[in-house]
Structures are given as structure tokens and as C-alpha cells.
Amino acid sequence: MTQSIFFRFLARLMMPVLILFSLFLLLRGHNAPGGGFVGGLVGAGSIVMMTLAYGADEVRHRLRIDFRRAMFYGLGIALIAGLIGLVVGAAFQEAYWWTPFFQGIGRLEISTPLLFDIGVYIVVFSVTSAIVMDMAEEGEREDH
């Protein structure tokens, strides 16, 4: 599958923009529309665009991400977020917030809902990307 030079340029230009926008959606998801699911889908959109522009083999070679393994990491992070409540003697998925101070940054609000959303983001990004990559590889095999 050969795409135009302009589409390849556009895909390379848009990938970091889409990833940054997906992280923005992830981080604002507690107080406004967004969150891990929507952010993960937007992030996976960048993988879809790169796959359409360069092909699955090229994208796998450049990114070197094992999407199947990342799925389990995301699931583990989401599970840990839920288990924190049980560890401190509360209910599963009980929400907790910490506001540590970081020199040069200031106070950051870190919470178990944010940790859960990060896990969801990784799962959705990985599952969607893995499905797209597998479908693209199957299509490439049928073309040959």
C-alpha cells in the first residue's frame, strides 16, 4: 500500500498533535467531558493514521510497542487504582486524593480516579491499535 507523500507528511505532522490532544482529554476527564476512554480512542486515531500512511509493518518497526502486552499493563494499573481503597480499609474503588508539592511545578492533585483513567487510556489505546494493526496486516497479506 503506497500513499502519497503529502498524506505521509500529514500523518507524521498530526501524530504528535493527536497524542497531545488525547493526553489533554485524559487529564481533564474528571471535571469535564473526556477521560481515559475518549483519550485512548483519540490516541489510537494517530496509530490508525500512521498505519494508513505507512503500513502496519513500518509502524510496528518504528514504534516498537507491544500493544498486547500494554493492554495488560493498563488493566493492572486500573486494578491497582481500585485496590487502593481495600488496602486502606475502605471499599473497592474508593476515591483518594493526594496533593504533593513538586519543586518548580507546585502542588499537583493526584487521585485514584486519575490512576484508573490512566489504566483505561492504556487499555483502550492498546486494544484499538492492536485491532487496527492486525486488520492492516491481514489486508496487506491479501494484497500479495
MARZASE-478389 format. One line per field, with one value per residue: z, x, y of N, C-alpha, C, O, CB in turn; residue number from 1. Coordinates in pm, whole numbers, always signed. Each point is the difference from the previous one (the first is absolute). Glycine has a CB too. Example, Ala and Ser with C-alpha at 12.3 -4.5 7.8 and 13.67 -1.06 7.14 Angstrom:
% MARZASE-478389
nzz <- +780 -197
nxx <- +1319 +154
nyy <- -569 +222
cazz <- +0 +6
caxx <- -89 +82
cayy <- +119 +119
czz <- +0 +73
cxx <- +90 -77
cyy <- +120 +109
ozz <- +66 +17
oxx <- +104 +51
oyy <- -2 +111
cbzz <- +59 -232
cbxx <- -293 +67
cbyy <- -115 -174
resi <- 1 2
***
This chain:
% MARZASE-478389
nzz <- +0 -230 +223 -219 +91 +124 +179 +117 +94 +155 +174 +110 +90 +176 +186 +182 -44 +117 +254 +94 -25 +187 +236 -14 +57 +253 +147 -42 +116 +281 -155 -282 -142 +82 +97 -65 -235 -139 +33 -154 -252 -33 +13 -232 -189 +2 -96 -241 -117 +1 -159 -241 -32 -8 -77 +277 -76 +75 +282 +100 -66 +170 +268 +57 +75 +83 -118 +180 +225 +4 +87 +263 +59 +5 +197 +212 +10 +66 +243 +146 +2 +166 +216 +111 +138 +110 +128 +191 +107 -304 -132 -169 -72 +316 -226 +153 -91 +33 +9 -62 +43 -312 +140 -222 +63 +248 +156 -224 +95 +27 -28 +37 -244 -107 +23 -176 -236 -26 -45 -228 -161 -26 -104 -239 -111 -29 -145 -232 -71 -28 -214 -187 -10 -89 -241 -118 -5 -161 -228 -40 -57 -231 -158 -39
nxx <- +85 +185 -147 +55 +295 -280 -33 +294 -48 -260 +136 +225 -211 -179 +224 +21 -310 -93 +191 -115 -301 +55 +114 -258 -186 +167 -46 -323 -99 -51 -167 -142 -146 +237 +33 +231 -203 +108 +306 -29 -132 +234 +223 -134 +2 +318 -40 -190 +223 +224 -182 -52 +315 +118 -216 -113 +305 +24 -141 +187 +256 -88 -89 +225 -361 +33 -305 +35 +157 -208 -239 +158 +75 -304 -72 +214 -121 -290 +103 +144 -271 -138 +227 -15 -267 +145 +240 -198 -195 -166 -167 +202 +102 +94 +39 +296 +16 +320 -21 +329 +68 +108 +238 -176 -324 -76 -102 +30 -316 +184 -323 +44 -120 +301 +29 -260 +108 +271 -167 -171 +256 +101 -272 -35 +293 -16 -269 +61 +284 -99 -221 +199 +212 -208 -111 +291 +75 -263 +69 +292 -112 -192 +246 +152
nyy <- -117 +198 +213 +205 +26 +98 -260 +20 +297 -72 -226 +190 +223 -193 -155 +248 +76 -276 +11 +279 -93 -256 +187 +191 -247 -90 +268 +48 -312 +168 +227 -122 -234 -206 -257 -148 +15 +248 -70 -272 +137 +209 -227 -163 +271 -43 -304 +90 +184 -219 -211 +199 +54 -294 -239 -96 +19 +301 -29 -235 +171 +252 -140 -215 -32 -332 +172 -264 +157 +242 -201 -44 +307 +69 -230 +104 +290 -106 -177 +238 +167 -235 -33 +313 -103 -256 +166 +163 -278 +66 -191 -163 +313 +147 +253 -23 +316 -66 +328 -171 +301 -95 +209 +186 -40 +172 -205 -245 -7 -302 -102 -301 +185 +12 -314 -48 +178 -167 -265 +125 +92 -292 -125 +196 -18 -312 -42 +197 -117 -298 +73 +151 -233 -223 +169 +50 -308 -75 +209 -114 -297 +106 +149 -293
cazz <- +0 -11 +14 -52 +87 +83 +108 +95 +72 +88 +110 +92 +65 +87 +107 +132 +36 +49 +129 +102 +22 +75 +139 +52 +30 +116 +124 +36 +3 +129 +23 -124 -92 -33 +86 -54 -118 -115 -27 -62 -139 -79 -15 -97 -132 -57 -49 -121 -107 -38 -67 -136 -77 -13 +6 +136 +29 +24 +127 +108 +5 +53 +136 +90 +113 +2 +42 +80 +135 +59 +47 +135 +90 +27 +86 +133 +60 +38 +114 +116 +43 +75 +121 +102 +100 +86 +79 +112 +83 -52 -106 -129 -82 +81 -56 +89 -64 +61 -62 +31 -52 -81 -19 -135 -61 +97 +47 -100 +56 -49 +61 -51 -128 -107 -24 -72 -136 -72 -37 -107 -118 -55 -53 -121 -101 -41 -67 -128 -87 -35 -97 -127 -56 -48 -121 -107 -40 -74 -131 -75 -43 -108 -119 -64
caxx <- -85 +80 -79 +65 +99 -72 -68 +104 +42 -111 -9 +112 -26 -117 +13 +24 -113 -106 +43 -12 -142 -54 +44 -83 -131 +18 +22 -112 -119 -69 -79 -65 -4 +129 +36 +87 -55 +3 +140 +60 -46 +67 +140 +4 -21 +131 +56 -76 +48 +135 -12 -50 +103 +126 -16 +13 +136 +83 -40 +50 +146 +35 -48 +50 -92 -77 -131 -65 +57 -44 -138 +3 +53 -110 -95 +61 -5 -139 -29 +70 -77 -114 +43 +51 -105 -1 +123 -13 -114 -126 -61 +68 -14 -18 +86 +93 +76 +122 +46 +141 +64 +118 +78 -3 -132 -102 -83 -74 -104 +9 -111 -27 -72 +95 +73 -92 -14 +125 -10 -99 +64 +97 -74 -72 +102 +66 -94 -38 +117 +28 -101 +27 +124 -28 -82 +84 +90 -81 -24 +125 +24 -93 +40 +118
cayy <- +117 +120 +122 +120 +65 +97 -71 -44 +120 +38 -98 +26 +128 -10 -100 +61 +85 -88 -57 +105 +24 -114 +16 +109 -58 -88 +74 +85 -84 -7 +120 +41 -114 -59 -111 -102 -67 +92 +29 -117 -8 +104 -42 -110 +60 +33 -125 -32 +87 -43 -130 +26 +70 -73 -144 -55 -44 +119 +61 -89 +14 +132 +24 -105 -15 -123 +45 -104 +8 +127 -19 -58 +104 +92 -68 -7 +133 +25 -87 +56 +118 -49 -72 +93 +15 -118 -1 +94 -37 +56 -80 -11 +121 +122 +104 +70 +105 +48 +125 +22 +121 -27 +121 +51 -24 +36 -110 -77 -84 -137 -72 -134 +7 +30 -124 -87 +53 -30 -141 -10 +60 -95 -115 +38 +32 -123 -91 +59 -3 -139 -43 +68 -53 -135 +10 +51 -108 -97 +59 +0 -137 -32 +74 -63
czz <- +0 +4 -53 +102 +92 +116 +104 +84 +101 +119 +102 +76 +104 +116 +135 +46 +59 +135 +110 +31 +79 +147 +68 +39 +122 +129 +39 +23 +132 +16 -123 -93 -38 +90 -75 -127 -124 -37 -69 -144 -89 -22 -101 -141 -66 -57 -129 -117 -46 -74 -142 -87 -30 -6 +139 +33 +33 +134 +116 +16 +64 +147 +101 +127 -15 +56 +87 +145 +71 +51 +145 +102 +37 +91 +143 +73 +48 +121 +127 +54 +83 +132 +110 +110 +96 +93 +122 +83 -43 -108 -124 -83 +81 -51 +109 -81 +83 -71 +39 -64 -75 -26 -146 -70 +91 +45 -116 +71 -68 +72 -57 -125 -119 -36 -78 -145 -83 -44 -115 -131 -67 -62 -133 -114 -56 -77 -139 -99 -46 -104 -136 -67 -56 -128 -118 -49 -79 -140 -86 -50 -118 -129 -73 -51
cxx <- +90 -92 +80 +97 -69 -70 +99 +49 -106 -12 +112 -19 -111 +16 +29 -115 -112 +37 -13 -147 -63 +41 -77 -138 +6 +4 -117 -128 -74 -99 -78 -4 +141 +25 +83 -51 +11 +145 +72 -41 +67 +146 +14 -27 +131 +67 -71 +53 +139 -4 -51 +108 +121 -14 +34 +143 +92 -32 +49 +151 +41 -38 +57 -83 -71 -138 -71 +52 -47 -142 -1 +59 -110 -105 +53 -4 -141 -38 +67 -74 -120 +38 +52 -103 -5 +121 -12 -125 -133 -54 +89 -36 -37 +101 +84 +81 +124 +39 +146 +51 +126 +70 -2 -135 -110 -77 -74 -104 +7 -107 -12 -89 +91 +80 -87 -15 +125 +0 -98 +57 +93 -70 -67 +97 +60 -92 -34 +117 +31 -99 +29 +125 -23 -83 +83 +97 -73 -30 +125 +33 -90 +37 +115 -32
cyy <- +124 +121 +118 +57 +99 -69 -49 +118 +42 -96 +23 +129 -12 -98 +64 +89 -85 -62 +104 +31 -115 +7 +113 -53 -91 +80 +90 -78 -7 +115 +47 -122 -45 -119 -102 -64 +88 +34 -115 -17 +104 -37 -112 +51 +39 -125 -42 +82 -43 -134 +17 +63 -88 -151 -51 -40 +117 +63 -86 +15 +133 +17 -99 -12 -133 +35 -104 +1 +127 -9 -48 +97 +99 -60 -10 +133 +32 -84 +51 +122 -43 -63 +92 +21 -118 -4 +91 -25 +59 -93 -6 +124 +124 +104 +66 +100 +32 +128 +26 +128 -40 +133 +41 -17 +50 -122 -65 -85 -137 -80 -141 +5 +33 -126 -99 +46 -26 -146 -22 +54 -101 -120 +36 +30 -129 -93 +53 -6 -142 -50 +62 -58 -142 +1 +49 -107 -107 +52 +2 -140 -39 +71 -68 -133
ozz <- +98 -76 -22 +120 +116 +113 +120 +121 +114 +112 +120 +116 +108 +100 +96 +120 +102 +87 +108 +116 +85 +88 +119 +108 +83 +96 +118 +31 +1 +63 +11 +33 -24 +50 -114 -92 -102 -118 -92 -85 -113 -109 -80 -97 -123 -102 -93 -109 -120 -94 -92 -120 -109 -42 +74 +112 +94 +72 +98 +112 +79 +79 +115 +110 -106 +122 +91 +94 +120 +99 +83 +116 +117 +92 +95 +120 +110 +89 +107 +121 +98 +98 +116 +117 +120 +114 +107 +87 +79 -8 -20 -5 -56 -20 +108 -116 +123 -121 +82 -101 +53 -48 -88 -100 -44 -11 -85 +108 -119 +121 -105 -88 -110 -118 -92 -92 -120 -113 -93 -106 -122 -107 -98 -113 -121 -104 -98 -116 -117 -95 -102 -120 -108 -92 -112 -121 -97 -97 -121 -111 -92 -109 -120 -56
oxx <- +70 -96 +121 -12 +38 +4 -28 +18 +31 -24 -25 +41 +9 -70 -71 -27 -59 -86 -51 -36 -86 -78 -32 -50 -91 -69 -15 -104 -115 -104 -84 +58 +88 -95 +42 +79 +53 +35 +79 +81 +38 +54 +94 +45 +12 +68 +63 +23 +27 +77 +48 +7 +55 +93 +77 +46 +79 +91 +52 +50 +94 +77 +27 +54 -56 -19 -74 -78 -29 -35 -76 -42 -14 -49 -77 -27 -18 -72 -61 -11 -35 -73 +6 +36 -16 -11 +50 -34 -94 +41 +87 -116 -52 +117 -50 +33 -4 -20 +28 -53 +83 -61 +26 -27 -96 +49 -59 +26 -27 -18 +56 +17 -21 +21 +49 +2 -10 +39 +30 -18 -5 +38 +14 -21 +15 +38 +4 -18 +33 +40 -5 +0 +48 +25 -17 +22 +53 +8 -9 +52 +42 -30 +19 +87
oyy <- +26 +10 -9 -24 +14 +51 +5 -12 +32 +45 -4 +10 +58 +13 -29 +10 +36 -13 -31 +20 +23 -36 -9 +30 -1 -35 +32 +58 -44 -16 +89 -104 +82 -60 +22 -27 -43 +3 +21 -39 -31 +19 -1 -60 -6 +7 -50 -54 -6 -21 -67 -27 +6 -68 +61 +26 -7 +41 +54 +4 +4 +56 +37 -15 -29 +5 +36 -16 -3 +65 +50 +2 +36 +66 +15 +6 +52 +47 -2 +17 +66 +11 -41 +6 +19 -44 -32 +80 +4 -116 +85 +40 +97 -33 +35 -25 -1 +13 +87 +46 -74 +95 -83 +66 +63 -113 +68 -55 -13 +13 -32 -84 -51 -28 -65 -83 -26 -31 -74 -60 -20 -46 -73 -44 -15 -53 -75 -35 -21 -69 -70 -24 -32 -78 -49 -13 -55 -76 -21 -15 -70 -49 +22 -67
cbzz <- +24 -58 +223 -261 -292 -315 -280 -280 -313 -310 -278 -269 -316 -297 -266 -170 -284 -324 -227 -194 -298 -297 -180 -252 -326 -240 -169 -161 -171 +36 +157 -6 -63 -126 +245 +319 +250 +186 +290 +307 +196 +201 +316 +275 +201 +265 +330 +247 +213 +294 +313 +211 +214 +161 -318 -130 -246 -319 -207 -158 -283 -308 -213 -200 +128 -93 -299 -302 -197 -253 -318 -218 -220 -313 -293 -203 -258 -327 -263 -213 -303 -312 -262 -291 -283 -291 -315 -222 +102 +59 +107 +13 -131 +227 -290 +270 -226 +186 -79 +119 +136 -59 +282 +90 -76 -94 +306 -263 +170 -169 +140 +321 +239 +196 +305 +307 +207 +246 +328 +274 +228 +278 +333 +253 +238 +301 +321 +234 +235 +324 +286 +209 +271 +328 +253 +217 +299 +312 +222 +248 +328 +277 +230 +202
cbxx <- -257 +272 -243 -189 +140 -36 -152 +52 +104 -95 -79 +109 +66 -64 +152 +270 +121 +21 +210 +253 +75 +85 +261 +175 +32 +193 +256 +209 +226 +303 +251 +22 -308 +184 -250 -6 -210 -259 -80 -76 -257 -212 -53 -120 -233 -46 -4 -227 -163 +16 -91 -238 -131 +9 -23 -280 -114 -78 -255 -235 -75 -107 -234 +175 +25 +228 +60 +48 +230 +189 +2 +63 +242 +88 -8 +174 +208 +15 +40 +230 +109 -41 +48 +105 -114 -115 +81 +159 +252 +35 -313 +111 -17 -200 -118 -19 -206 +96 -264 +87 -176 -47 +120 +267 +186 -67 +33 +174 -120 +269 -175 +6 -180 -5 +84 -125 -145 +84 +25 -169 -10 +130 -52 -166 +36 +110 -99 -146 +57 +54 -165 -107 +86 -14 -185 -40 +88 -110 -167 +30 +26 -150 -94 +60
cbyy <- -150 -132 -87 +72 -43 +95 -73 -172 +41 +53 -162 -134 +60 +45 -133 -20 +128 -36 -125 +77 +110 -104 -76 +137 +14 -128 -39 +124 -82 -98 -25 +347 -2 +283 +14 -13 -84 +92 +128 -68 -56 +156 +69 -100 +89 +183 -20 +0 +195 +143 -43 +55 +206 +254 -79 -106 -188 -2 +50 -166 -149 +36 +55 +54 +280 -153 +101 -124 -129 +56 -102 -228 -62 +37 -144 -187 +23 +7 -192 -100 +60 -45 -151 +108 +115 -77 -17 +88 -24 +355 -23 -296 -245 -99 +5 -176 +94 -248 +7 -293 +216 -300 +21 -115 -263 +339 +46 +51 +214 +6 +250 -6 +123 +268 +102 +35 +201 +206 +14 +82 +249 +120 -12 +136 +234 +75 +5 +187 +222 +29 +48 +234 +172 -3 +94 +244 +100 -6 +159 +208 +12 +16 +188 +189
resi <- 1 2 3 4 5 6 7 8 9 10 11 12 13 14 15 16 17 18 19 20 21 22 23 24 25 26 27 28 29 30 31 32 33 34 35 36 37 38 39 40 41 42 43 44 45 46 47 48 49 50 51 52 53 54 55 56 57 58 59 60 61 62 63 64 65 66 67 68 69 70 71 72 73 74 75 76 77 78 79 80 81 82 83 84 85 86 87 88 89 90 91 92 93 94 95 96 97 98 99 100 101 102 103 104 105 106 107 108 109 110 111 112 113 114 115 116 117 118 119 120 121 122 123 124 125 126 127 128 129 130 131 132 133 134 135 136 137 138 139 140 141 142 143 144
***
